[in-house]
Amino acid sequence: MFQSLPTLGWLACVIYSTIPSFWLMIHSRAEFWRRRRSSYRVLLPLWIAMWIIAGAATAPWRHLVLYSSPWSWIPALALFLAGFWTYSRAFRQFSLHQLGGLPEILPGGEQRLATSGIRARVRHPVYLAHLCEMLAWSVGTGLVVCYGLSAFALLTGAVMIRMEDAELAKRFGAAYEAYRERVPAVWPHLGQ
């Protein structure tokens, strides 16, 4: 089982690293997707194609390690737990429709700005949880490719968050602008 952890980590990072690109497709063309019927019939195959492309592009380096130590799984476990804890808090206030991005692409869909719970401390807790999971795989496996995919996700994620913030400001107006001023995007307020 432990021999398959690096491969599992690489595959997990391949998928996680494409999440910002998937959302970039949506937020950069939200109005376009709202006008189409069954947008996810196009978007999901495109996302799976991204996995295949990212996997094929990084496969040659999937065995290159910076370090290899069973002790690296201790901080990785802490990151996994932080990610799972963040997911559990983030999912409390969001419906499955919101988590799946349906309000972004469905005309007249559920329009609700969530600002309580964990979202009172961080605007994008799901992205923070994704980052924790990617870093956990990177730290645990020591794979160069996992660190590279994490860096790629950070860069594309920063662009995607700006686009998502702009789209949310358009949808929710001054309420979102005030929320954005008060609450950080990904690094949470830990105090009161």
N, C-alpha and C positions, 0 to 999 in steps of 0.2 A: 504494500500500500504506500509506504513512504517513498518508494522509487517513482511512483506516479505523481507525487505532489508537484514537482517542477513543471511537468506537462499540464497538469490541472491549473496551476498558477498562471502559466503562459496563456492558456485558453481563456481563463477568467479575465485576465488583463486585456486580451484581444477584444472581448465583448465589452467590458467596461470602458475601454478607451474609445469605442465608437459611439458611446451614448451622447457625448456633446455634439458630434457630427450629425447624429440622427436628429437631435433637437434643433440644430442649426438649420437643417432642411425645413423644419416646421416653422420656426420663428422668423426665418428670413422671408418666408412666403405664406404667412398665416392666412391672409385674405384669399390667396390662390387655393389653399387646401380647403378653406371653408366653402368655396364655390363648387368643389368637386364632390361627387357622390362616392362613398366608400374610399375615402382617402387612405385608410390603412391598408387597403388591398395593394396600393402602390408603395406606401411608405415602409411597411414591414419587409417586403422582398428587397427593397433598396437597403434597408438596415442589415439584413442577412448578407447581402452582397458586400457590404462594408466589412463584416466579420471575415468573409472569405478573402477579401483583398488584404486586410490587415494581417490575417494569419499567414497568407502566402508571402507577404512582404517581410514578415519578421521570422518566419520559420528557419531560415539559415542560422539565426543567432539564438535559437531557443535553448541551446545547451551551454551557451557561454555564461560563466558565473563570475561574479565579483568575489564571492566568498561562499563557503559551504560549511555550515555549522548547525548542529541540532539546537544550539542555544539561541539561534536567531528566531526560532519559533516562539520564544517567550514574549519578546516585544510584538511579534506578529499576532500572537493570540490576543494581546491587549488591544491592538488595532482592530482585529476582527470583532472583539466584544464591543468596542466603541462604535464601530460601524453598525452592528446589529442593534445596539441600544438606540442609536440615532434613527435608524429605520423604524424601530418600534414607536418612537415618539412622533416621528414625521407622519406615520400612517394613521395615527389616532384622529387627526383633524381633516384628513383628505379622503374623499370618496375614491373608489376604484376608477371612476370616470376622470377625476382630476389627476390621479397618479398616471393614468394612461394618456393624458394630454388631450382628452376629448374636448374640453372647453376651448382649446386653442384652434381646433379644426372643424368643430360642428357649429353651424349657425344656430343661435338661440340656445346653446347648451348651457349647462349649469355655470353661472357666473357668481362666484363667491370668493371674496378675498379672505384668506385665513391668516390671522396675525396673532393668535394666542398660542399657548403651550410652547413647544420648542421654537415655533416661528416668531415668538416674541424675543428670541435671542439670536436667531439666524434665519435669513430669508429663504435660503435654499438648503434645508437640512438633508434632503435626499441626495443632493450632489455631494455634500459633506460626507455622508455615509458611503457613497460610491468611492470617494477619494480614500477613506479609511480602509475599505476593502482592497483597493488596488495597492495601497502602501503596505498593507498586511502581506499580500502575496509577494510584493517586491522584497520586503525585509525578510520574510520567511524563506523564500527560495534563493535569494541572492542573485537572481537572474538579471543580466544586463537588459534583456529584452523587456522584462517587467518594469524596470525603472524607466526605460525609454518610452514604453507605452503610457506609463503614468505621467511622464513629462508632456507627452503629446496630448493627453487628456486634460492636463492643467492648462495648456495653451489654448486648445480649442474650447475648453470649458469657460475660460475667461471671456472669450469672444461671445460664446453662446449666452452667458449670464447677462452681458450687456444687451444683447438682442432681446432676450427674454424680459429683462427689466423694462426696456423700451416698449415692448408689446404689452406688458402688464400695465404700464403707465397709460398707454392708449386706452386699454379696456377699463381701468378703474380710476383714472384721473388723479385728482388731488389726494385722494385717500392713499393711493399707492405711493405717490411722491413723498408724502409725509412718512409713511412706513419705511420707505427706502432710506430716508434721511436718518431715521431713528435706529434701524436694525441693520447690522452688517450682512453682507451677501453670504459668505461661507464660513468665516472664522467667527464663532459665536461669542456673544457676551456671556461670560461665565459667572459674574457677580450678579447683584440685583440689577 
